[in-house]
Amino acid sequence: MSGNPAPEQPTDRFADDPAFAVHEGGKLSVASTRPISSIEDLALTYTPGVARVSSAIAAEPELARRFTWAPRVVAVVSDGTAVLGLGDIGPAAALPVMEGKACLFSEFAGLSSVPIVLSTTDVDEIVDTVMAIAPSFGGINLEDISAPRCFEIEDRLRERLDIPVMHDDQHGTAIVVLAALRNAAKVVGRELGDLRVVVSGAGAAGVACTKILLEAGVGDIAVADSQGVLHSGREVTGLKQWLVENTNQQGFAGSMTSALEGADVYLGVSGGSVPESAIATMAENCIVFSLANPIPEVDPEMAAKYAAVVATGRSDLPNQINNVLAFPGVFRGAIDAGATGITEEMKLAAATAIADVVGDDLRADYIVPSPLDRRVATAVAEAVAACAREQGITR
């Protein structure tokens, strides 16, 4: 007579994936800077000692910059609507990404940060929520919020807050793209003002990249969305109208691939794919930045047949355009200087600092530093802080 078989043990379907092991239980914790090992420690850390500190801050609010952590802590805020290449996956699924961003702030800039995901996509509610929590922080990093709402949210927060606010998907990408293009132009022996650029994508990254490249003096830029190149004959609204008014000097009115004929630079920040026949029509010694992840818009091996310099967003290929080269140092420098915001000039200074780290080692497959290069955040922070002081926007 045999008994019933032993119940089958449930299997952990995540056990063999090292990514899940890294994220088990989350990637962050809060640690005290001082031990509490005596009644005296307790009395000074909490009541009654803390009451003296709070009373002093109530009388002189600026003392909070010295006696709280707030000025040196960044809020990483997302609504989960445009997460990596995953799209609108919601706040809970976005939280591991925001935790990762906080890890990068700590690792590369020595800044504490707190990931905050919001269960709303309403612009007013997001702005009001961030405004309400802002006294706890010294900077606001907006992350993975879909366009066009991201533009209004950032603009409104920048107007109302006197601390650094930056939507990293826009400006972090733009800063690193400019740094890379500065060095790529040197590789091919051209000036920024001589370049004709075609940008594929009129979303958050596309708009920000276009703006910073124009600020840096790039000769002409044509921007394409899913309907083709933006031009004066198209009916558009919002920031696309700004693009119509400030780009496409040559008046291209067709597809993005038609605008690539004779172009010096292709910048892809939109996904999709570009055929080899279009890349083949670009100018001799052209530059291809194909930043979609995990699959670039232009196959890198194919691009190398025609382009003198190729960059992607991938860590397993040369010339990775990675936001981690920008945002830790930008916030570190702005916070160190006591800056009340992040200006266009500070972003340009950051891009120059990143490009300069490459120095004499510049070559076609090394136009930006490695994301793990520890010199970068320091160089960016120093450049951003100096720029903020020169502009007189520090406390």
ZAMARGU-4260 file (C-alpha; in steps of 0.2 Angstrom, whole numbers, plus 5000, padded with zeros to 4 digits):
<rodrens>
0) 5000/5000/5000 | 5008/5017/4995 | 5004/5034/5002 | 5000/5050/4993 | 5015/5057/4984
5) 5023/5072/4992 | 5016/5089/4986 | 5027/5097/4972 | 5037/5111/4979 | 5034/5128/4970
10) 5048/5134/4959 | 5054/5151/4959 | 5054/5157/4941 | 5066/5171/4945 | 5079/5161/4954
15) 5091/5159/4938 | 5090/5178/4933 | 5104/5188/4941 | 5094/5204/4938 | 5080/5199/4950
20) 5093/5194/4963 | 5100/5212/4962 | 5083/5219/4965 | 5076/5207/4978 | 5070/5218/4992
25) 5073/5234/4983 | 5090/5242/4981 | 5090/5256/4994 | 5089/5259/5012 | 5090/5274/5024
30) 5105/5274/5036 | 5108/5286/5051 | 5124/5296/5050 | 5127/5295/5068 | 5124/5280/5080
35) 5112/5281/5095 | 5120/5271/5108 | 5116/5281/5124 | 5102/5291/5132 | 5112/5307/5128
40) 5113/5302/5109 | 5094/5299/5109 | 5091/5316/5118 | 5102/5325/5105 | 5096/5316/5090
45) 5077/5317/5095 | 5068/5326/5109 | 5073/5337/5118 | 5088/5342/5108 | 5080/5342/5091
50) 5067/5355/5097 | 5081/5368/5098 | 5086/5365/5080 | 5068/5366/5074 | 5065/5382/5083
55) 5080/5390/5076 | 5075/5384/5058 | 5057/5391/5061 | 5065/5408/5066 | 5078/5408/5052
60) 5072/5396/5038 | 5089/5397/5028 | 5096/5387/5043 | 5088/5371/5035 | 5101/5371/5022
65) 5114/5368/5036 | 5105/5358/5049 | 5094/5346/5038 | 5098/5334/5024 | 5086/5342/5012
70) 5098/5353/5002 | 5108/5338/4998 | 5094/5326/4993 | 5086/5324/4976 | 5068/5318/4973
75) 5067/5306/4958 | 5049/5308/4952 | 5040/5298/4939 | 5022/5294/4935 | 5028/5278/4925
80) 5021/5283/4908 | 5037/5283/4898 | 5049/5270/4906 | 5065/5266/4897 | 5059/5257/4881
85) 5044/5249/4890 | 5032/5264/4888 | 5017/5267/4900 | 5019/5253/4913 | 5013/5262/4928
90) 5021/5268/4944 | 5024/5252/4953 | 5033/5244/4938 | 5043/5261/4937 | 5049/5260/4955
95) 5064/5248/4951 | 5070/5261/4938 | 5068/5275/4950 | 5078/5266/4963 | 5091/5262/4951
100) 5092/5281/4947 | 5094/5284/4965 | 5109/5272/4966 | 5117/5281/4952 | 5116/5298/4961
105) 5124/5290/4976 | 5137/5280/4967 | 5143/5294/4955 | 5139/5310/4964 | 5138/5306/4982
110) 5120/5312/4983 | 5106/5304/4993 | 5090/5303/4983 | 5073/5296/4986 | 5062/5288/4972
115) 5044/5294/4971 | 5032/5286/4959 | 5015/5294/4958 | 4998/5286/4955 | 4992/5300/4944
120) 4995/5306/4926 | 4986/5323/4929 | 4998/5337/4926 | 4990/5348/4939 | 4991/5334/4952
125) 5009/5330/4948 | 5014/5348/4949 | 5004/5351/4966 | 5011/5335/4973 | 5029/5339/4969
130) 5027/5357/4976 | 5020/5350/4992 | 5035/5338/4995 | 5048/5350/4989 | 5053/5357/5006
135) 5061/5340/5009 | 5073/5341/4994 | 5087/5351/4987 | 5083/5346/4969 | 5069/5337/4958
140) 5074/5325/4945 | 5059/5321/4934 | 5060/5305/4925 | 5051/5294/4913 | 5036/5306/4911
145) 5028/5305/4893 | 5028/5320/4881 | 5020/5332/4879 | 5015/5333/4898 | 5033/5332/4903
150) 5037/5349/4895 | 5023/5358/4905 | 5027/5349/4921 | 5045/5354/4921 | 5041/5372/4915
155) 5029/5375/4929 | 5040/5367/4943 | 5055/5377/4937 | 5044/5393/4938 | 5038/5390/4955
160) 5053/5382/4964 | 5069/5389/4969 | 5079/5373/4968 | 5086/5364/4953 | 5073/5355/4943
165) 5077/5344/4927 | 5068/5332/4917 | 5083/5320/4913 | 5075/5311/4898 | 5076/5328/4890
170) 5091/5337/4896 | 5102/5323/4902 | 5101/5315/4885 | 5104/5332/4876 | 5119/5336/4886
175) 5128/5320/4882 | 5123/5321/4864 | 5131/5338/4863 | 5147/5332/4871 | 5148/5317/4859
180) 5144/5328/4844 | 5158/5341/4849 | 5170/5327/4849 | 5163/5318/4834 | 5165/5334/4824
185) 5183/5335/4829 | 5186/5317/4823 | 5179/5322/4805 | 5187/5339/4805 | 5172/5349/4805
190) 5165/5364/4815 | 5148/5362/4824 | 5142/5377/4813 | 5146/5367/4797 | 5135/5352/4802
195) 5118/5349/4795 | 5108/5337/4807 | 5093/5326/4805 | 5084/5322/4821 | 5072/5307/4821
200) 5060/5310/4835 | 5050/5326/4841 | 5047/5320/4858 | 5055/5325/4875 | 5073/5319/4870
205) 5071/5326/4852 | 5066/5343/4857 | 5079/5345/4870 | 5093/5339/4859 | 5087/5351/4845
210) 5087/5365/4857 | 5104/5362/4865 | 5112/5359/4848 | 5105/5375/4841 | 5112/5384/4857
215) 5129/5377/4854 | 5129/5383/4836 | 5125/5369/4825 | 5122/5375/4807 | 5105/5368/4803
220) 5093/5354/4810 | 5078/5346/4802 | 5067/5337/4814 | 5056/5323/4809 | 5041/5315/4818
225) 5031/5300/4812 | 5023/5311/4799 | 5039/5317/4791 | 5050/5332/4793 | 5042/5347/4802
230) 5041/5362/4791 | 5031/5378/4789 | 5017/5370/4778 | 5012/5358/4792 | 4999/5362/4805
235) 5006/5358/4822 | 5004/5364/4840 | 5015/5366/4855 | 5033/5363/4855 | 5032/5356/4837
240) 5027/5374/4832 | 5043/5380/4840 | 5053/5367/4830 | 5044/5373/4814 | 5049/5391/4818
245) 5067/5387/4823 | 5073/5373/4812 | 5074/5366/4794 | 5082/5382/4786 | 5083/5372/4769
250) 5064/5369/4769 | 5063/5350/4768 | 5045/5344/4767 | 5046/5326/4764 | 5051/5310/4774
255) 5065/5309/4786 | 5074/5298/4775 | 5074/5310/4760 | 5081/5324/4772 | 5096/5312/4776
260) 5102/5314/4758 | 5119/5324/4760 | 5116/5326/4779 | 5131/5326/4790 | 5123/5319/4806
265) 5109/5307/4809 | 5102/5308/4827 | 5089/5295/4831 | 5079/5297/4848 | 5063/5289/4842
270) 5064/5270/4839 | 5059/5262/4822 | 5072/5258/4809 | 5081/5267/4795 | 5085/5258/4779
275) 5103/5256/4773 | 5098/5265/4757 | 5095/5281/4767 | 5111/5280/4777 | 5121/5278/4761
280) 5115/5295/4754 | 5122/5304/4769 | 5138/5315/4767 | 5155/5307/4766 | 5162/5305/4783
285) 5145/5307/4791 | 5141/5304/4809 | 5127/5292/4815 | 5120/5293/4833 | 5107/5279/4834
290) 5101/5280/4852 | 5085/5268/4853 | 5087/5254/4866 | 5089/5239/4865 | 5088/5240/4846
295) 5096/5255/4838 | 5086/5264/4823 | 5101/5261/4812 | 5111/5244/4813 | 5128/5249/4820
300) 5138/5237/4809 | 5129/5244/4794 | 5131/5262/4799 | 5150/5259/4800 | 5150/5256/4782
305) 5146/5274/4778 | 5149/5284/4794 | 5165/5289/4801 | 5158/5290/4819 | 5144/5279/4826
310) 5137/5280/4843 | 5122/5271/4851 | 5114/5270/4868 | 5120/5252/4871 | 5133/5248/4884
315) 5140/5234/4874 | 5146/5245/4860 | 5158/5259/4858 | 5152/5277/4861 | 5138/5274/4873
320) 5127/5290/4875 | 5122/5287/4893 | 5113/5300/4904 | 5123/5294/4919 | 5137/5305/4911
325) 5127/5320/4914 | 5114/5320/4928 | 5124/5316/4943 | 5137/5329/4940 | 5124/5342/4935
330) 5114/5340/4951 | 5130/5339/4962 | 5137/5355/4954 | 5120/5364/4956 | 5117/5359/4974
335) 5135/5363/4979 | 5134/5380/4972 | 5117/5383/4980 | 5109/5386/4963 | 5091/5391/4962
340) 5089/5382/4945 | 5097/5374/4930 | 5100/5386/4916 | 5104/5383/4898 | 5122/5389/4901
345) 5124/5376/4914 | 5119/5362/4903 | 5131/5369/4889 | 5145/5369/4902 | 5141/5351/4907
350) 5142/5346/4889 | 5159/5354/4887 | 5166/5346/4903 | 5161/5329/4897 | 5169/5331/4880
355) 5185/5338/4888 | 5187/5322/4899 | 5191/5312/4883 | 5205/5324/4880 | 5220/5318/4869
360) 5213/5300/4868 | 5199/5306/4856 | 5196/5294/4842 | 5182/5288/4831 | 5177/5274/4844
365) 5180/5285/4859 | 5171/5302/4858 | 5163/5301/4876 | 5170/5294/4892 | 5164/5277/4899
370) 5149/5279/4910 | 5161/5271/4924 | 5174/5285/4922 | 5175/5293/4939 | 5182/5309/4932
375) 5166/5314/4923 | 5154/5318/4938 | 5168/5328/4946 | 5172/5338/4930 | 5154/5341/4927
380) 5150/5346/4944 | 5164/5359/4945 | 5159/5366/4928 | 5141/5368/4932 | 5144/5375/4949
385) 5156/5388/4942 | 5143/5393/4928 | 5130/5395/4942 | 5141/5407/4951 | 5146/5417/4936
390) 5127/5419/4932 | 5123/5424/4949 | 5109/5412/4952 | 5116/5405/4969 | 5110/5408/4986
</rodrens>
